[in-house]
């Protein structure tokens, strides 16, 4: 019942223009989480005709690498929305994202833990070779990248 009321309130906010769209919200969440400016991230977030929220985790990780706080030498596919506290949230179109990442030759893909079961079913059904790893927050994604790079 509580979720239904929250959904109705959210819908009303959207109708009267008080609710941010997904891209505006992810832009705000990335900037709040990073607590500092990154020119490349700001340019990406200011592009016209952008939408959705699934680039949030990739944007944060890219910024951490660009700032020299994380070394990554492995091409890793990343998808996931984030909250302003760094929690990784479920995204849509996971089938398409997994298939594209595998087709493009990525050996690893970091996704929200909430999408992991669906992604693994797709991997098994399509007989893909990509390693799919689910994370709950940005810190876990950073640690995962460190661990993957230490094994190479």
DACOR-V644388 format. One record per backbone hydrogen bond with DSSP energy under -1.0 kcal/mol. NH is the residue of the N-H (numbers start at 1). CO is the residue of the C=O. If there is no record, write none. Layout:
# DACOR-V644388
nh:NH co:CO
nh:NH co:CO
This chain:
# DACOR-V644388
nh:5 co:1
nh:6 co:2
nh:7 co:3
nh:8 co:4
nh:9 co:5
nh:10 co:6
nh:11 co:7
nh:12 co:8
nh:13 co:9
nh:14 co:10
nh:15 co:11
nh:16 co:12
nh:18 co:13
nh:19 co:13
nh:25 co:21
nh:26 co:22
nh:27 co:23
nh:28 co:24
nh:29 co:25
nh:30 co:26
nh:31 co:27
nh:32 co:28
nh:33 co:29
nh:34 co:30
nh:35 co:31
nh:42 co:38
nh:43 co:39
nh:44 co:40
nh:45 co:41
nh:46 co:42
nh:47 co:44
nh:56 co:53
nh:57 co:80
nh:59 co:55
nh:60 co:56
nh:61 co:57
nh:62 co:58
nh:63 co:59
nh:64 co:60
nh:65 co:61
nh:66 co:62
nh:67 co:63
nh:68 co:65
nh:69 co:64
nh:77 co:108
nh:79 co:110
nh:80 co:54
nh:81 co:89
nh:83 co:87
nh:86 co:83
nh:88 co:136
nh:89 co:81
nh:97 co:93
nh:98 co:94
nh:99 co:95
nh:100 co:96
nh:101 co:97
nh:102 co:98
nh:103 co:99
nh:104 co:100
nh:105 co:102
nh:106 co:101
nh:109 co:131
nh:110 co:77
nh:111 co:133
nh:113 co:135
nh:115 co:112
nh:116 co:113
nh:119 co:115
nh:120 co:116
nh:121 co:117
nh:122 co:118
nh:123 co:119
nh:124 co:120
nh:125 co:121
nh:126 co:122
nh:128 co:123
nh:131 co:107
nh:133 co:109
nh:135 co:111
nh:138 co:86
nh:141 co:137
nh:142 co:138
nh:143 co:139
nh:144 co:140
nh:145 co:141
nh:146 co:142
nh:147 co:143
nh:148 co:144
nh:149 co:145
nh:150 co:146
